[in-house]
Amino acid sequence: MQSAPIPEQKRRDSHEKEHGDAVRVMFDRIAPTYDALNRVMSLGVDVRWRKRAVRELESAPPGPILDLCAGTLDLSKLVSERMPDRELTAADFSAEMLELGRNKAPRARRVVCDAMELPFPDGSFAGIIAGFGIRNVSKTELCAKEARRVLKKGGLFVTLEFFKPESLRAKAFHGVYARAVLPTVGAAISGERSAYAYLAESMQGFLTRRAYEDVLRNAGFTNVRGYDLLLGIASIVIAEVAP
Ligand SMILES: C[S@@+](CC[C@H](N)C(=O)[O-])C[C@H]1O[C@@H](n2cnc3c(N)ncnc32)[C@H](O)[C@@H]1O
């Protein structure tokens, strides 16, 4: 018997689900070595970038904070320190990453969930921070809409990310770093060359900062603005929900 053809949308949905599952499994696998590799690869610069992103988040109105795609809670830790009176939730679809980071921000509520389908009511948070995670989410638009939905009026969304580089210098750096350094050092530290090759590729294949800013505007955010860090290697984007 011949099976009925699968409609295009269904095919795409199932492909994206498979992609999402593969990314989640990959993060579960590299979780034990993720922190060590981060520090080695960035020579500690990422800590400065994270602090800068958290400083931006400090202008969020009073209320709870969500660390989206929280990984091993590096940003949650900084939020805990800099904004000690805020309720804090760390969300990630890799239970392993959240578990490994639990001691960094013990007061953070850890929630295993998909950034494209957040299990929080509308307007739950005053601020969201997402560090180096959005580019791994298979549908950026859906993730942006969910971030917009769970923020209350006046809420702030801060993204720290490696966007697709635009300047020649950033392109050159990303080329060498992503194609050669990251997979090689990643393999040496974790034995997971393919995982780090994927992470490297996700840096090249993601949106430019400007294109991401448009995605946020289309999702209903206002006053969207961004700036580059260290010659455009990483960037911060800030978006608001109208009061
Ligand atoms: C490169 S790590 C960054 C972690 C952390 N925010 C940091 O600053 O180090 C990306 C994280 O995004 C998570 N992630 C990717 N896609 C996701 C999705 N659709 N929903 C929830 N988490 C996701 C991964 O599990 C991983 O922990």
The ligand as an SDF file (V2000), in Angstrom:
LIG
                    3D

 27 29  0  0  0  0  0  0  0  0999 V2000
   26.0030   28.0360   23.5400 C   0  0  0  0  0  0  0  0  0  0  0  0
   24.9410   27.6330   24.8940 S   0  0  0  0  0  0  0  0  0  0  0  0
   24.8700   29.1360   25.7920 C   0  0  0  0  0  0  0  0  0  0  0  0
   24.5380   28.9220   27.2250 C   0  0  0  0  0  0  0  0  0  0  0  0
   24.5940   30.1420   28.1490 C   0  0  0  0  0  0  0  0  0  0  0  0
   23.5060   31.0610   27.9190 N   0  0  0  0  0  0  0  0  0  0  0  0
   25.9030   30.8650   28.0920 C   0  0  0  0  0  0  0  0  0  0  0  0
   25.8740   32.0960   28.0310 O   0  0  0  0  0  0  0  0  0  0  0  0
   26.9430   30.2070   28.1500 O   0  0  0  0  0  0  0  0  0  0  0  0
   23.3660   27.5770   24.1070 C   0  0  0  0  0  0  0  0  0  0  0  0
   22.2650   26.9920   24.9740 C   0  0  0  0  0  0  0  0  0  0  0  0
   21.0300   27.1490   24.2810 O   0  0  0  0  0  0  0  0  0  0  0  0
   20.2240   26.0140   24.5590 C   0  0  0  0  0  0  0  0  0  0  0  0
   19.1790   25.9240   23.5230 N   0  0  0  0  0  0  0  0  0  0  0  0
   19.3530   25.7990   22.1850 C   0  0  0  0  0  0  0  0  0  0  0  0
   18.1620   25.7350   21.5670 N   0  0  0  0  0  0  0  0  0  0  0  0
   17.2010   25.8290   22.5390 C   0  0  0  0  0  0  0  0  0  0  0  0
   15.7810   25.8300   22.5170 C   0  0  0  0  0  0  0  0  0  0  0  0
   15.0980   25.7060   21.3850 N   0  0  0  0  0  0  0  0  0  0  0  0
   15.1330   25.9440   23.6970 N   0  0  0  0  0  0  0  0  0  0  0  0
   15.8150   26.0490   24.8640 C   0  0  0  0  0  0  0  0  0  0  0  0
   17.1680   26.0550   24.9450 N   0  0  0  0  0  0  0  0  0  0  0  0
   17.8570   25.9460   23.7850 C   0  0  0  0  0  0  0  0  0  0  0  0
   21.2050   24.8680   24.5620 C   0  0  0  0  0  0  0  0  0  0  0  0
   20.7220   23.7200   25.2390 O   0  0  0  0  0  0  0  0  0  0  0  0
   22.4240   25.4970   25.2540 C   0  0  0  0  0  0  0  0  0  0  0  0
   22.4230   25.2640   26.6330 O   0  0  0  0  0  0  0  0  0  0  0  0
  1  2  1  0
  2  3  1  0
  2 10  1  0
  3  4  1  0
  4  5  1  0
  5  6  1  0
  5  7  1  0
  7  8  2  0
  7  9  1  0
 10 11  1  0
 11 12  1  0
 11 26  1  0
 12 13  1  0
 13 14  1  0
 13 24  1  0
 14 15  1  0
 14 23  1  0
 15 16  2  0
 16 17  1  0
 17 18  1  0
 17 23  2  0
 18 19  1  0
 18 20  2  0
 20 21  1  0
 21 22  2  0
 22 23  1  0
 24 25  1  0
 24 26  1  0
 26 27  1  0
M  CHG  2   2   1   9  -1
M  END
$$$$
